[in-house]
């Protein structure tokens, strides 16, 4: 999982790519297809709303404990599944009340084109300019050549391009890949049921897609870990008076978090961090340094820890020395440190349990 810096906060690359792709797609709808409105754009809007608010349903205990956490987190994988179900029901209902037959070809075209833009945006935001440029050029070519005329050949070309780049990015069998495969498969089955004469053509293209994706999946990419720098060692006391040294954790991955009790996103993050620590504390260490010099005193920290049942290590930066050393301007800020004491990820902003679990790999 990667992040990009926007001002003083970190944004997940996937979220930024989604927004960029949505803007590009809306522009393309107006420029290439001259559409004033789009059911697919409405569906994307509903999808985002349901996926975001699904956190309330899926993480109800955490939401009740800290309602503001719904501003920072989503429902994760189950949120995506719920969003697909809700959006499907809305579209079927809208089609029924407007007495229209759902255009599966048009929908699949829109989905595949948007997904291609999403992948291109993701490559561009992660500085893989060549791959990103190739995808954008391919999209523009297909959009111009399509000229509002839908046919199975261009449909399969879009599926082929998406599959190749998903495999190249090692995401064909990740959440993004399974979402793409599931929606494409369902749509193709519906098209076959409607136009049985396309079955042979579809099977031929499926074979080509599998072959091309297999080649891309085995393409060797240089995935060297980018080291930000060596983590500054510290020696601090916990509430109980125990001495904590970062260097004592060499040989184990460390999630080093900086926080304060008055910080709303810190309050939202802590229950997720505790749950993660209870399940994976033997695999990766969690150290949450309280910026005591910027907080409301040790008593406030003690109360917060007790109220939230926090059991991971919480050193107190009473003099603000290490908040300055780690250049903590916005909180929460988290550093991911490898077994050798090297920092290879910095995240500004709250993280949920799913995000924390991504660092296990």
C-alpha positions as CSV (number, residue, x, y, z in Angstrom):
1,X,0.0,0.0,0.0
2,X,1.4,3.4,-1.0
3,X,0.6,7.0,-0.1
4,X,1.1,10.4,-1.7
5,X,1.7,13.6,0.2
6,X,-0.9,16.3,-0.2
7,X,0.1,19.3,2.0
8,X,0.6,18.0,5.5
9,X,-1.4,14.8,5.1
10,X,-0.9,11.5,3.4
11,X,-3.6,10.1,1.0
12,X,-3.8,6.5,-0.1
13,X,-2.7,6.3,-3.7
14,X,-5.8,4.2,-4.6
15,X,-8.1,7.0,-3.3
16,X,-6.3,9.7,-5.2
17,X,-6.2,7.6,-8.4
18,X,-10.0,7.0,-8.0
19,X,-10.7,10.7,-7.8
20,X,-8.4,11.5,-10.7
21,X,-9.9,8.8,-12.9
22,X,-13.4,10.0,-12.0
23,X,-12.5,13.6,-13.2
24,X,-10.9,12.2,-16.4
25,X,-13.9,9.9,-17.1
26,X,-16.4,12.8,-16.6
27,X,-14.4,15.0,-19.0
28,X,-14.2,12.1,-21.6
29,X,-18.0,11.5,-21.3
30,X,-18.6,15.2,-22.3
31,X,-15.7,15.5,-24.9
32,X,-15.8,12.2,-26.7
33,X,-19.4,11.0,-26.1
34,X,-21.2,14.3,-25.7
35,X,-23.2,12.9,-22.7
36,X,-24.9,15.5,-20.5
37,X,-25.7,12.8,-17.8
38,X,-24.6,9.3,-17.1
39,X,-26.1,6.5,-15.1
40,X,-22.6,5.2,-14.6
41,X,-21.5,8.4,-13.0
42,X,-24.5,8.2,-10.7
43,X,-23.6,4.7,-9.8
44,X,-20.0,5.7,-8.9
45,X,-21.4,8.4,-6.6
46,X,-23.8,5.9,-4.9
47,X,-20.9,3.5,-4.6
48,X,-18.6,5.9,-2.8
49,X,-21.3,7.0,-0.4
50,X,-22.3,3.4,0.5
51,X,-18.7,2.2,0.8
52,X,-17.8,5.1,3.0
53,X,-20.8,4.9,5.3
54,X,-20.6,1.1,5.5
55,X,-18.0,1.7,8.3
56,X,-20.9,2.5,10.6
57,X,-22.5,-0.8,10.0
58,X,-19.4,-3.0,9.9
59,X,-17.5,-1.4,12.7
60,X,-20.5,-0.5,14.9
61,X,-18.8,-0.9,18.3
62,X,-15.9,1.4,17.3
63,X,-18.3,3.9,15.7
64,X,-20.5,4.0,18.9
65,X,-17.4,4.5,21.0
66,X,-16.1,7.2,18.7
67,X,-18.6,8.5,16.1
68,X,-16.1,10.8,14.5
69,X,-14.1,7.8,13.3
70,X,-16.7,7.5,10.4
71,X,-15.0,10.6,8.9
72,X,-11.7,8.8,8.6
73,X,-12.4,5.2,7.7
74,X,-14.6,3.0,5.5
75,X,-16.0,-0.5,5.6
76,X,-13.0,-2.1,3.7
77,X,-13.7,-5.2,1.6
78,X,-17.1,-5.8,3.1
79,X,-17.9,-2.2,2.4
80,X,-17.1,-2.8,-1.3
81,X,-19.4,-5.8,-1.4
82,X,-22.2,-3.9,0.3
83,X,-21.8,-1.0,-2.2
84,X,-22.0,-3.3,-5.2
85,X,-25.2,-4.9,-3.9
86,X,-26.8,-1.5,-3.1
87,X,-25.8,0.1,-6.4
88,X,-27.1,-2.9,-8.3
89,X,-30.5,-2.6,-6.6
90,X,-30.7,1.1,-7.2
91,X,-29.9,0.6,-10.9
92,X,-32.5,-2.1,-11.3
93,X,-35.1,0.0,-9.6
94,X,-34.3,3.1,-11.7
95,X,-34.5,1.0,-14.9
96,X,-37.8,-0.4,-13.8
97,X,-39.5,2.9,-13.0
98,X,-38.2,4.5,-16.2
99,X,-39.4,1.4,-18.2
100,X,-36.0,1.1,-19.8
101,X,-34.0,-2.0,-20.6
102,X,-30.6,-1.9,-18.9
103,X,-27.9,-1.5,-21.5
104,X,-25.4,-4.1,-20.3
105,X,-23.0,-3.3,-23.2
106,X,-23.0,0.4,-22.3
107,X,-22.5,-0.4,-18.6
108,X,-19.7,-2.8,-19.2
109,X,-18.0,-0.3,-21.6
110,X,-18.2,2.5,-19.0
111,X,-16.9,0.2,-16.2
112,X,-14.0,-1.0,-18.3
113,X,-13.1,2.5,-19.5
114,X,-13.2,3.9,-16.0
115,X,-11.2,1.0,-14.6
116,X,-8.6,1.6,-17.3
117,X,-8.4,5.3,-16.3
118,X,-8.1,4.3,-12.7
119,X,-5.1,2.0,-13.4
120,X,-3.5,4.7,-15.5
121,X,-4.0,7.3,-12.8
122,X,-2.5,4.9,-10.2
123,X,0.6,4.3,-12.3
124,X,1.0,8.1,-12.9
125,X,0.7,8.8,-9.1
126,X,3.3,6.2,-8.3
127,X,5.7,7.7,-10.9
128,X,5.5,4.8,-13.4
129,X,5.1,7.3,-16.2
130,X,5.5,5.0,-19.1
131,X,2.8,2.5,-18.0
132,X,0.5,5.4,-17.1
133,X,1.0,7.2,-20.4
134,X,0.5,3.9,-22.4
135,X,-2.9,3.4,-20.5
136,X,-4.1,6.9,-21.1
137,X,-3.1,6.9,-24.8
138,X,-4.9,3.5,-25.2
139,X,-8.0,4.9,-23.5
140,X,-8.1,8.0,-25.7
141,X,-7.6,5.8,-28.8
142,X,-10.5,3.5,-27.9
143,X,-12.7,6.4,-26.9
144,X,-12.1,8.3,-30.2
145,X,-12.4,5.1,-32.3
146,X,-15.5,4.0,-30.5
147,X,-17.5,7.1,-31.5
148,X,-20.5,5.9,-29.5
149,X,-20.6,2.6,-31.4
150,X,-20.3,-0.4,-29.2
151,X,-19.1,-3.7,-30.5
152,X,-17.7,-6.9,-28.9
153,X,-14.2,-6.5,-30.4
154,X,-13.5,-3.1,-28.6
155,X,-15.2,-4.6,-25.5
156,X,-12.7,-7.4,-25.4
157,X,-9.8,-5.1,-26.1
158,X,-10.7,-3.1,-23.0
159,X,-10.9,-6.3,-21.0
160,X,-7.6,-7.4,-22.4
161,X,-5.9,-4.1,-21.5
162,X,-7.3,-4.0,-18.0
163,X,-6.2,-7.6,-17.4
164,X,-2.6,-7.0,-18.7
165,X,-2.0,-4.0,-16.5
166,X,-3.6,-5.6,-13.4
167,X,-1.3,-8.5,-13.8
168,X,1.7,-6.3,-14.5
169,X,1.0,-4.4,-11.3
170,X,0.6,-7.7,-9.4
171,X,-3.0,-6.9,-8.5
172,X,-4.9,-9.4,-10.7
173,X,-5.6,-11.6,-7.6
174,X,-5.9,-8.7,-5.1
175,X,-9.1,-7.0,-4.2
176,X,-9.0,-4.8,-7.3
177,X,-8.4,-7.7,-9.5
178,X,-11.2,-9.8,-8.1
179,X,-13.6,-6.9,-8.3
180,X,-12.7,-6.5,-12.0
181,X,-12.9,-10.2,-12.7
182,X,-16.3,-10.6,-11.0
183,X,-18.0,-7.7,-12.6
184,X,-16.6,-8.5,-16.1
185,X,-17.6,-12.2,-15.8
186,X,-21.2,-11.4,-14.7
187,X,-21.6,-8.8,-17.5
188,X,-20.2,-11.2,-20.1
189,X,-22.5,-14.0,-19.0
190,X,-25.5,-11.6,-19.3
191,X,-24.4,-10.7,-22.8
192,X,-24.0,-14.3,-23.8
193,X,-27.5,-15.1,-22.5
194,X,-28.8,-12.2,-24.6
195,X,-26.6,-12.9,-27.7
196,X,-25.8,-16.6,-27.8
197,X,-24.0,-16.2,-31.2
198,X,-21.2,-14.4,-29.4
199,X,-20.3,-17.4,-27.2
200,X,-17.5,-18.7,-29.5
201,X,-16.1,-15.2,-29.9
202,X,-16.1,-14.6,-26.2
203,X,-14.4,-18.0,-25.4
204,X,-11.6,-17.1,-27.9
205,X,-11.0,-13.7,-26.3
206,X,-11.1,-15.2,-22.8
207,X,-8.3,-17.6,-23.9
208,X,-6.3,-14.6,-25.2
209,X,-6.8,-12.6,-22.1
210,X,-5.7,-15.5,-19.8
211,X,-2.6,-16.0,-22.0
212,X,-1.7,-12.3,-22.0
213,X,-2.4,-11.8,-18.3
214,X,-0.2,-14.8,-17.5
215,X,2.7,-13.3,-19.4
216,X,2.2,-9.9,-17.6
217,X,1.9,-11.6,-14.2
218,X,5.3,-13.1,-14.6
219,X,7.0,-9.9,-15.8
220,X,9.8,-9.1,-13.4
221,X,9.4,-5.7,-11.9
222,X,12.1,-4.0,-9.8
223,X,10.4,-3.7,-6.4
224,X,13.2,-2.5,-4.2
225,X,12.1,-1.0,-0.9
226,X,12.7,2.7,-0.8
227,X,14.4,3.5,2.5
228,X,13.6,7.0,3.9
229,X,16.4,6.9,6.4
230,X,17.6,5.3,9.7
231,X,15.2,5.7,12.6
232,X,16.5,8.0,15.3
233,X,17.0,6.0,18.5
234,X,15.3,7.2,21.7
235,X,15.1,6.4,25.4
236,X,11.8,7.4,27.0
237,X,9.7,6.4,30.0
238,X,6.2,5.0,30.0
239,X,3.5,5.9,32.4
240,X,4.5,3.0,34.7
241,X,8.2,4.2,34.7
242,X,9.5,1.5,32.3
243,X,12.4,2.6,30.1
244,X,11.8,2.1,26.3
245,X,14.6,2.2,23.8
246,X,13.8,1.9,20.1
247,X,17.1,0.1,19.5
248,X,15.9,-2.7,21.7
249,X,13.4,-3.7,19.0
250,X,16.0,-4.4,16.3
251,X,15.2,-7.6,14.5
252,X,11.5,-6.9,14.6
253,X,9.3,-4.6,12.5
254,X,8.0,-1.6,14.4
255,X,5.0,0.7,13.9
256,X,6.1,3.9,15.5
257,X,3.2,6.3,16.1
258,X,3.1,9.8,17.4
259,X,-0.2,11.1,19.0
260,X,-1.9,13.2,21.6
261,X,-5.1,12.7,23.6
262,X,-6.8,15.9,22.2
263,X,-6.4,14.9,18.6
264,X,-9.7,13.6,17.0
265,X,-8.0,11.4,14.3
266,X,-5.8,9.9,17.0
267,X,-8.9,9.0,19.0
268,X,-10.4,7.4,15.9
269,X,-7.1,5.5,15.2
270,X,-6.3,4.1,18.7
271,X,-9.1,1.4,18.9
272,X,-8.0,0.1,15.5
273,X,-4.4,0.0,16.6
274,X,-5.3,-1.8,19.8
275,X,-7.3,-4.4,17.9
276,X,-4.4,-4.9,15.4
277,X,-1.9,-5.2,18.3
278,X,-4.0,-7.9,20.0
279,X,-4.0,-10.0,16.8
280,X,-0.5,-9.3,15.5
281,X,1.6,-8.1,18.4
282,X,3.8,-11.1,18.1
283,X,4.6,-10.3,14.4
284,X,5.2,-6.5,14.6
285,X,5.7,-4.2,17.5
286,X,3.5,-1.1,18.1
287,X,5.0,1.9,19.9
288,X,2.8,4.9,20.3
289,X,4.8,7.9,21.5
290,X,2.6,10.4,23.3
291,X,3.7,14.0,22.5
292,X,3.3,14.9,26.2
293,X,4.9,18.3,25.8
294,X,2.0,19.2,23.4
295,X,-0.7,17.3,25.3
296,X,-2.8,18.0,28.4
297,X,-0.4,16.4,30.9
298,X,0.4,12.9,32.1
299,X,-2.9,12.5,33.9
300,X,-4.8,13.0,30.6
301,X,-2.7,10.3,29.0
302,X,-3.3,7.9,31.9
303,X,-7.0,8.4,31.7
304,X,-7.1,8.0,27.9
305,X,-5.1,4.8,28.0
306,X,-7.3,3.4,30.8
307,X,-10.6,4.4,29.0
308,X,-9.5,2.8,25.8
309,X,-7.8,-0.3,27.3
310,X,-4.6,0.3,25.4
311,X,-2.0,-2.4,26.0
312,X,0.8,-1.6,23.5
313,X,3.9,0.4,24.5
314,X,3.2,4.1,25.1
315,X,6.4,6.1,25.9
316,X,6.0,9.8,27.0
317,X,7.9,12.5,25.0
318,X,7.8,14.9,27.9
319,X,10.3,17.4,26.6
320,X,9.3,17.2,22.9
321,X,12.7,16.2,21.9
322,X,11.7,13.3,19.7
323,X,8.6,14.9,18.3
324,X,11.1,17.5,16.8
325,X,13.7,14.8,15.8
326,X,11.0,12.9,13.8
327,X,9.7,16.2,12.4
328,X,6.1,15.7,13.7
329,X,4.1,18.7,12.4
330,X,0.7,17.0,12.0
331,X,-0.7,14.1,14.1
332,X,-1.1,11.3,14.1
333,X,2.1,10.6,12.2
334,X,3.3,7.0,11.8
335,X,6.6,5.6,10.7
336,X,7.1,2.0,9.6
337,X,10.5,0.7,10.6
338,X,12.0,-2.6,9.3
339,X,14.1,-5.1,11.2
340,X,17.3,-3.2,10.6
341,X,16.0,0.0,12.0
342,X,15.4,1.6,8.6
343,X,12.3,3.8,7.9
344,X,10.6,2.8,4.7
345,X,7.1,4.3,5.1
346,X,5.7,7.5,6.6
347,X,2.0,8.1,7.0
348,X,0.4,11.3,8.1
349,X,-3.2,10.8,9.2
350,X,-5.2,8.0,10.9
351,X,-5.0,4.4,9.9
352,X,-7.6,1.6,10.4
353,X,-6.9,-2.1,11.1
354,X,-6.8,-3.1,7.4
355,X,-4.2,-0.5,6.7
356,X,-2.1,-1.6,9.6
357,X,-2.3,-5.2,8.5
358,X,-0.9,-4.2,5.1
359,X,2.4,-3.5,6.7
360,X,2.8,-7.1,7.8
361,X,4.0,-7.9,4.3
